[in-house]
Amino acid sequence: MREDDLFANFERMRRQLDELFGHSWERVGVTGGGRRRGFSPKVDVYYCGDPPKAVVTADLSGIEIEDVALEVQGRRLVIGGERKHSEENNRLYQQIEIEHGHFRRVIELGADVVADAAKATYEDGLLRIELPLAEPEKISLTPIKKSPRGGSRD
């Protein structure tokens, strides 16, 4: 068997698996008996600063910022929106890799945040969200009493 035939067979098998299972397990959903349309944008999440904050950067290239919505639900940041497909006619595509359609990405944050103080900027297709971390609750403890020697331990 020729080497290029071998790779053609692998490519055909990959396309068939993609059609069967979707492009990745996290994007597979069963709604109405079919695959959920849309995609999941890539994100970076890190913590820095004084005062401390969580910073989330999402790759939303080609998406109008008016088509993006943000929501904080406890320790979850939800980014949703849509990348619209070009409406131009008379195109014969050879390859399509840029994902289009609706998206919803849920980011689990590692700390409580102050949602009302969040700031977001959008530049060059990158959405940057800064979320100040909430002050941890301080628990008041009663002083620990020293037990008399030889006393019972309950």
C-alpha atoms as an extended CHARMM CRD file, in Angstrom:
* protein
*
       154  EXT
         1         1  MET       CA              0.0000000000        0.0000000000        0.0000000000  PROA      1               0.0000000000
         2         2  ARG       CA              1.3440000000        3.4270000000       -0.8970000000  PROA      2               0.0000000000
         3         3  GLU       CA              2.0700000000        5.8650000000        1.9300000000  PROA      3               0.0000000000
         4         4  ASP       CA             -0.2960000000        8.5610000000        0.6000000000  PROA      4               0.0000000000
         5         5  ASP       CA             -3.1260000000        5.9780000000        0.4540000000  PROA      5               0.0000000000
         6         6  LEU       CA             -2.4780000000        5.1250000000        4.1010000000  PROA      6               0.0000000000
         7         7  PHE       CA             -2.8090000000        8.7980000000        5.1480000000  PROA      7               0.0000000000
         8         8  ALA       CA             -5.9190000000        9.2420000000        3.0010000000  PROA      8               0.0000000000
         9         9  ASN       CA             -7.4960000000        6.3000000000        4.8340000000  PROA      9               0.0000000000
        10        10  PHE       CA             -6.6100000000        7.8330000000        8.2170000000  PROA      10              0.0000000000
        11        11  GLU       CA             -8.0930000000       11.1640000000        7.1690000000  PROA      11              0.0000000000
        12        12  ARG       CA            -11.3080000000        9.4870000000        6.0070000000  PROA      12              0.0000000000
        13        13  MET       CA            -11.5200000000        7.5540000000        9.2940000000  PROA      13              0.0000000000
        14        14  ARG       CA            -10.9530000000       10.7730000000       11.2960000000  PROA      14              0.0000000000
        15        15  ARG       CA            -13.7720000000       12.5440000000        9.4150000000  PROA      15              0.0000000000
        16        16  GLN       CA            -16.1050000000        9.6120000000       10.0410000000  PROA      16              0.0000000000
        17        17  LEU       CA            -15.2770000000        9.6130000000       13.7640000000  PROA      17              0.0000000000
        18        18  ASP       CA            -15.8090000000       13.3800000000       13.9030000000  PROA      18              0.0000000000
        19        19  GLU       CA            -19.2280000000       12.9500000000       12.3170000000  PROA      19              0.0000000000
        20        20  LEU       CA            -20.1030000000       10.1840000000       14.7520000000  PROA      20              0.0000000000
        21        21  PHE       CA            -18.7390000000       11.6860000000       17.9980000000  PROA      21              0.0000000000
        22        22  GLY       CA            -18.1950000000       15.3800000000       17.2500000000  PROA      22              0.0000000000
        23        23  HSD       CA            -14.8590000000       17.1990000000       17.1990000000  PROA      23              0.0000000000
        24        24  SER       CA            -14.2940000000       16.7530000000       20.9330000000  PROA      24              0.0000000000
        25        25  TRP       CA            -16.1640000000       15.1350000000       23.7830000000  PROA      25              0.0000000000
        26        26  GLU       CA            -16.8320000000       18.4750000000       25.4870000000  PROA      26              0.0000000000
        27        27  ARG       CA            -18.7430000000       19.7040000000       22.4360000000  PROA      27              0.0000000000
        28        28  VAL       CA            -20.9250000000       16.6430000000       22.0300000000  PROA      28              0.0000000000
        29        29  GLY       CA            -24.4840000000       17.1280000000       23.2060000000  PROA      29              0.0000000000
        30        30  VAL       CA            -27.6810000000       15.2980000000       22.5250000000  PROA      30              0.0000000000
        31        31  THR       CA            -30.5850000000       17.6440000000       21.9610000000  PROA      31              0.0000000000
        32        32  GLY       CA            -33.3950000000       16.5060000000       19.7670000000  PROA      32              0.0000000000
        33        33  GLY       CA            -31.4510000000       13.4200000000       18.7630000000  PROA      33              0.0000000000
        34        34  GLY       CA            -28.5570000000       15.2640000000       17.0940000000  PROA      34              0.0000000000
        35        35  ARG       CA            -25.2910000000       16.9790000000       17.7380000000  PROA      35              0.0000000000
        36        36  ARG       CA            -25.4260000000       20.3710000000       19.3830000000  PROA      36              0.0000000000
        37        37  ARG       CA            -24.2110000000       23.1270000000       17.0830000000  PROA      37              0.0000000000
        38        38  GLY       CA            -21.6910000000       25.6940000000       18.2130000000  PROA      38              0.0000000000
        39        39  PHE       CA            -18.2390000000       25.6950000000       19.6810000000  PROA      39              0.0000000000
        40        40  SER       CA            -16.3040000000       26.3860000000       22.8480000000  PROA      40              0.0000000000
        41        41  PRO       CA            -13.7740000000       29.2490000000       22.7690000000  PROA      41              0.0000000000
        42        42  LYS       CA            -10.3700000000       28.7020000000       24.3490000000  PROA      42              0.0000000000
        43        43  VAL       CA             -9.6320000000       30.5270000000       27.6210000000  PROA      43              0.0000000000
        44        44  ASP       CA             -6.7430000000       31.2630000000       29.9730000000  PROA      44              0.0000000000
        45        45  VAL       CA             -7.4550000000       31.7350000000       33.7020000000  PROA      45              0.0000000000
        46        46  TYR       CA             -4.9730000000       33.0540000000       36.2580000000  PROA      46              0.0000000000
        47        47  TYR       CA             -4.8450000000       34.9030000000       39.5870000000  PROA      47              0.0000000000
        48        48  CYS       CA             -2.6550000000       37.9230000000       40.3580000000  PROA      48              0.0000000000
        49        49  GLY       CA             -2.4630000000       41.4100000000       41.8130000000  PROA      49              0.0000000000
        50        50  ASP       CA             -2.8040000000       43.2950000000       45.0230000000  PROA      50              0.0000000000
        51        51  PRO       CA             -5.6950000000       43.3450000000       45.7070000000  PROA      51              0.0000000000
        52        52  PRO       CA             -6.0110000000       39.8300000000       44.2810000000  PROA      52              0.0000000000
        53        53  LYS       CA             -8.1290000000       39.1830000000       41.2200000000  PROA      53              0.0000000000
        54        54  ALA       CA             -9.0070000000       36.4120000000       38.7960000000  PROA      54              0.0000000000
        55        55  VAL       CA             -8.2200000000       37.1760000000       35.1500000000  PROA      55              0.0000000000
        56        56  VAL       CA             -9.9340000000       35.2910000000       32.3340000000  PROA      56              0.0000000000
        57        57  THR       CA             -8.8620000000       35.8060000000       28.7320000000  PROA      57              0.0000000000
        58        58  ALA       CA            -11.0750000000       34.3010000000       26.0070000000  PROA      58              0.0000000000
        59        59  ASP       CA            -10.1600000000       33.9220000000       22.3280000000  PROA      59              0.0000000000
        60        60  LEU       CA            -13.1540000000       35.4220000000       20.5080000000  PROA      60              0.0000000000
        61        61  SER       CA            -11.5320000000       36.4200000000       17.2280000000  PROA      61              0.0000000000
        62        62  GLY       CA            -13.9990000000       37.3640000000       14.5270000000  PROA      62              0.0000000000
        63        63  ILE       CA            -16.8230000000       37.9510000000       16.9990000000  PROA      63              0.0000000000
        64        64  GLU       CA            -18.4730000000       41.3310000000       17.4140000000  PROA      64              0.0000000000
        65        65  ILE       CA            -18.4290000000       42.3420000000       21.0860000000  PROA      65              0.0000000000
        66        66  GLU       CA            -22.1510000000       43.1800000000       20.8040000000  PROA      66              0.0000000000
        67        67  ASP       CA            -22.7200000000       39.4420000000       20.2390000000  PROA      67              0.0000000000
        68        68  VAL       CA            -21.1120000000       38.4790000000       23.5780000000  PROA      68              0.0000000000
        69        69  ALA       CA            -22.7740000000       38.2350000000       27.0100000000  PROA      69              0.0000000000
        70        70  LEU       CA            -21.1370000000       37.7140000000       30.4230000000  PROA      70              0.0000000000
        71        71  GLU       CA            -22.6880000000       36.4160000000       33.6200000000  PROA      71              0.0000000000
        72        72  VAL       CA            -21.2780000000       35.5090000000       37.0300000000  PROA      72              0.0000000000
        73        73  GLN       CA            -23.1020000000       32.7680000000       38.9430000000  PROA      73              0.0000000000
        74        74  GLY       CA            -21.3360000000       32.2450000000       42.2680000000  PROA      74              0.0000000000
        75        75  ARG       CA            -17.8870000000       30.8830000000       41.3340000000  PROA      75              0.0000000000
        76        76  ARG       CA            -18.8510000000       30.4070000000       37.6880000000  PROA      76              0.0000000000
        77        77  LEU       CA            -18.1700000000       32.8370000000       34.8830000000  PROA      77              0.0000000000
        78        78  VAL       CA            -20.3920000000       32.2410000000       31.8550000000  PROA      78              0.0000000000
        79        79  ILE       CA            -19.3730000000       33.6350000000       28.4770000000  PROA      79              0.0000000000
        80        80  GLY       CA            -21.9420000000       33.2540000000       25.7140000000  PROA      80              0.0000000000
        81        81  GLY       CA            -22.5010000000       34.5910000000       22.2530000000  PROA      81              0.0000000000
        82        82  GLU       CA            -22.3150000000       33.8640000000       18.5740000000  PROA      82              0.0000000000
        83        83  ARG       CA            -19.7470000000       33.9430000000       15.7720000000  PROA      83              0.0000000000
        84        84  LYS       CA            -21.7590000000       34.6690000000       12.6590000000  PROA      84              0.0000000000
        85        85  HSD       CA            -20.9360000000       33.0240000000        9.3720000000  PROA      85              0.0000000000
        86        86  SER       CA            -20.2790000000       35.2730000000        6.4040000000  PROA      86              0.0000000000
        87        87  GLU       CA            -23.3800000000       35.7320000000        4.2650000000  PROA      87              0.0000000000
        88        88  GLU       CA            -21.4240000000       36.1430000000        1.0310000000  PROA      88              0.0000000000
        89        89  ASN       CA            -22.6290000000       33.9500000000       -1.8210000000  PROA      89              0.0000000000
        90        90  ASN       CA            -20.6790000000       32.4460000000       -4.6930000000  PROA      90              0.0000000000
        91        91  ARG       CA            -18.1010000000       30.7840000000       -2.4750000000  PROA      91              0.0000000000
        92        92  LEU       CA            -16.7560000000       27.3160000000       -3.0140000000  PROA      92              0.0000000000
        93        93  TYR       CA            -14.9380000000       26.2980000000        0.1560000000  PROA      93              0.0000000000
        94        94  GLN       CA            -11.9920000000       23.9560000000        0.0310000000  PROA      94              0.0000000000
        95        95  GLN       CA            -11.6130000000       23.8620000000        3.8080000000  PROA      95              0.0000000000
        96        96  ILE       CA            -13.5570000000       25.1840000000        6.8030000000  PROA      96              0.0000000000
        97        97  GLU       CA            -11.8520000000       25.1430000000       10.2010000000  PROA      97              0.0000000000
        98        98  ILE       CA            -13.0540000000       28.3700000000       11.8350000000  PROA      98              0.0000000000
        99        99  GLU       CA            -16.0130000000       27.3890000000       13.9650000000  PROA      99              0.0000000000
       100       100  HSD       CA            -19.2030000000       29.4330000000       13.7090000000  PROA      100             0.0000000000
       101       101  GLY       CA            -22.4680000000       29.5060000000       15.5550000000  PROA      101             0.0000000000
       102       102  HSD       CA            -23.5310000000       29.9310000000       19.1570000000  PROA      102             0.0000000000
       103       103  PHE       CA            -21.1850000000       29.2770000000       22.0370000000  PROA      103             0.0000000000
       104       104  ARG       CA            -21.4710000000       29.0750000000       25.8030000000  PROA      104             0.0000000000
       105       105  ARG       CA            -18.3850000000       28.5910000000       27.9290000000  PROA      105             0.0000000000
       106       106  VAL       CA            -18.5950000000       28.0630000000       31.6930000000  PROA      106             0.0000000000
       107       107  ILE       CA            -15.3970000000       28.7310000000       33.6380000000  PROA      107             0.0000000000
       108       108  GLU       CA            -15.1940000000       27.3670000000       37.1830000000  PROA      108             0.0000000000
       109       109  LEU       CA            -13.2620000000       29.8850000000       39.2660000000  PROA      109             0.0000000000
       110       110  GLY       CA            -11.1370000000       28.7830000000       42.2150000000  PROA      110             0.0000000000
       111       111  ALA       CA            -12.3530000000       31.5350000000       44.5670000000  PROA      111             0.0000000000
       112       112  ASP       CA            -15.3460000000       33.7280000000       45.2920000000  PROA      112             0.0000000000
       113       113  VAL       CA            -15.3870000000       36.9690000000       43.2920000000  PROA      113             0.0000000000
       114       114  VAL       CA            -17.0810000000       40.3750000000       43.5080000000  PROA      114             0.0000000000
       115       115  ALA       CA            -19.2270000000       40.2610000000       40.3680000000  PROA      115             0.0000000000
       116       116  ASP       CA            -20.3270000000       43.9100000000       40.5970000000  PROA      116             0.0000000000
       117       117  ALA       CA            -16.6940000000       45.0810000000       40.4210000000  PROA      117             0.0000000000
       118       118  ALA       CA            -15.7660000000       43.0270000000       37.3170000000  PROA      118             0.0000000000
       119       119  LYS       CA            -14.1280000000       44.8220000000       34.3920000000  PROA      119             0.0000000000
       120       120  ALA       CA            -13.9860000000       43.5970000000       30.7990000000  PROA      120             0.0000000000
       121       121  THR       CA            -11.9910000000       44.7950000000       27.7930000000  PROA      121             0.0000000000
       122       122  TYR       CA            -11.9710000000       43.5400000000       24.2110000000  PROA      122             0.0000000000
       123       123  GLU       CA             -9.0230000000       44.0640000000       21.9100000000  PROA      123             0.0000000000
       124       124  ASP       CA             -7.7040000000       42.2000000000       18.8630000000  PROA      124             0.0000000000
       125       125  GLY       CA            -10.2150000000       39.3820000000       19.3290000000  PROA      125             0.0000000000
       126       126  LEU       CA             -9.2750000000       38.7370000000       22.9740000000  PROA      126             0.0000000000
       127       127  LEU       CA            -11.8090000000       39.3320000000       25.7240000000  PROA      127             0.0000000000
       128       128  ARG       CA            -10.1440000000       40.0080000000       29.0910000000  PROA      128             0.0000000000
       129       129  ILE       CA            -12.2680000000       39.8670000000       32.2290000000  PROA      129             0.0000000000
       130       130  GLU       CA            -10.8710000000       40.9380000000       35.6120000000  PROA      130             0.0000000000
       131       131  LEU       CA            -12.8200000000       39.7710000000       38.6480000000  PROA      131             0.0000000000
       132       132  PRO       CA            -11.6980000000       41.0050000000       42.0870000000  PROA      132             0.0000000000
       133       133  LEU       CA            -11.5540000000       38.1980000000       44.6310000000  PROA      133             0.0000000000
       134       134  ALA       CA            -13.9700000000       38.4750000000       47.5470000000  PROA      134             0.0000000000
       135       135  GLU       CA            -12.5260000000       38.9060000000       51.0170000000  PROA      135             0.0000000000
       136       136  PRO       CA            -12.6820000000       35.5970000000       52.8430000000  PROA      136             0.0000000000
       137       137  GLU       CA            -15.1520000000       35.5050000000       55.6920000000  PROA      137             0.0000000000
       138       138  LYS       CA            -13.4740000000       35.7630000000       59.0270000000  PROA      138             0.0000000000
       139       139  ILE       CA            -14.7530000000       33.3360000000       61.6010000000  PROA      139             0.0000000000
       140       140  SER       CA            -14.7080000000       34.4960000000       65.1980000000  PROA      140             0.0000000000
       141       141  LEU       CA            -13.5700000000       31.7600000000       67.4910000000  PROA      141             0.0000000000
       142       142  THR       CA            -14.1030000000       31.7330000000       71.1950000000  PROA      142             0.0000000000
       143       143  PRO       CA            -10.8900000000       31.4610000000       73.1560000000  PROA      143             0.0000000000
       144       144  ILE       CA             -9.7440000000       27.9320000000       73.7350000000  PROA      144             0.0000000000
       145       145  LYS       CA             -9.8720000000       26.9820000000       77.3790000000  PROA      145             0.0000000000
       146       146  LYS       CA             -7.0200000000       25.1010000000       78.8940000000  PROA      146             0.0000000000
       147       147  SER       CA             -8.2300000000       21.9480000000       80.5560000000  PROA      147             0.0000000000
       148       148  PRO       CA             -6.9950000000       21.1050000000       84.0400000000  PROA      148             0.0000000000
       149       149  ARG       CA             -4.3710000000       18.3730000000       84.1630000000  PROA      149             0.0000000000
       150       150  GLY       CA             -5.7570000000       14.9780000000       84.7680000000  PROA      150             0.0000000000
       151       151  GLY       CA             -9.2160000000       16.0670000000       83.7120000000  PROA      151             0.0000000000
       152       152  SER       CA            -11.3510000000       13.9920000000       81.4350000000  PROA      152             0.0000000000
       153       153  ARG       CA            -11.1930000000       14.4760000000       77.7160000000  PROA      153             0.0000000000
       154       154  ASP       CA            -14.6460000000       14.6580000000       76.1620000000  PROA      154             0.0000000000
